[in-house]
Amino acid sequence: MELDELDRLILNRLQENARTSFSKIAKEAGVSEAAVFLRVKRLQKIGVIKAFRAIVSPSQVGKSLSAFILVKADPKKYQNVLEVIKKLDEVTEAYDVTGPYYLILKVDVADKNALAKVIDAVGAVEGVMSTETAIILSEVKENTGIKL
């Protein structure tokens, strides 16, 4: 997908703040509000814009402990592992990766006891061979957008 300068401007502004008005973007770009509206609709239709959503701070809603769980799995049962993991509410991100682990999970929980329960739940999934957990001490950089 080839993006032009207007597409990039729109995407950068909406990633900074998805509530930025089309009229404000239009004024900055020197185009009509209708032009911005049509571009956004097109970018949604072709899948460049996946969704508009609020980014919630886990610690502000009682989820003050975040961790990564690295998962080794039986390749023959990996599809089952993926299906079960997708359903765990505490798993906020899950990545199928290369290397010694098959899957990396990010979890946001209230405390150590809740983390232990999630680790136990992941370990109990048929096909999970082992897990390793790394508790996140501090956020060094969070990037919720892609600079274009």
Rosetta blueprint (number, residue, H / E / L):
1 M L
2 E L
3 L L
4 D L
5 E H
6 L H
7 D H
8 R H
9 L H
10 I H
11 L H
12 N H
13 R H
14 L H
15 Q H
16 E H
17 N L
18 A L
19 R L
20 T L
21 S L
22 F H
23 S H
24 K H
25 I H
26 A H
27 K H
28 E H
29 A H
30 G L
31 V L
32 S L
33 E H
34 A H
35 A H
36 V H
37 F H
38 L H
39 R H
40 V H
41 K H
42 R H
43 L H
44 Q H
45 K H
46 I L
47 G L
48 V L
49 I L
50 K L
51 A L
52 F L
53 R L
54 A L
55 I L
56 V L
57 S L
58 P H
59 S H
60 Q H
61 V H
62 G L
63 K L
64 S L
65 L E
66 S E
67 A E
68 F E
69 I E
70 L E
71 V E
72 K E
73 A E
74 D L
75 P H
76 K H
77 K H
78 Y H
79 Q H
80 N H
81 V H
82 L H
83 E H
84 V H
85 I H
86 K H
87 K L
88 L L
89 D L
90 E L
91 V E
92 T E
93 E E
94 A E
95 Y E
96 D E
97 V L
98 T L
99 G L
100 P L
101 Y L
102 Y L
103 L E
104 I E
105 L E
106 K E
107 V E
108 D E
109 V E
110 A L
111 D L
112 K H
113 N H
114 A H
115 L H
116 A H
117 K H
118 V H
119 I H
120 D H
121 A H
122 V H
123 G H
124 A L
125 V L
126 E L
127 G L
128 V E
129 M E
130 S E
131 T E
132 E E
133 T E
134 A E
135 I E
136 I L
137 L L
138 S L
139 E L
140 V L
141 K L
142 E L
143 N L
144 T L
145 G L
146 I L
147 K L
148 L L
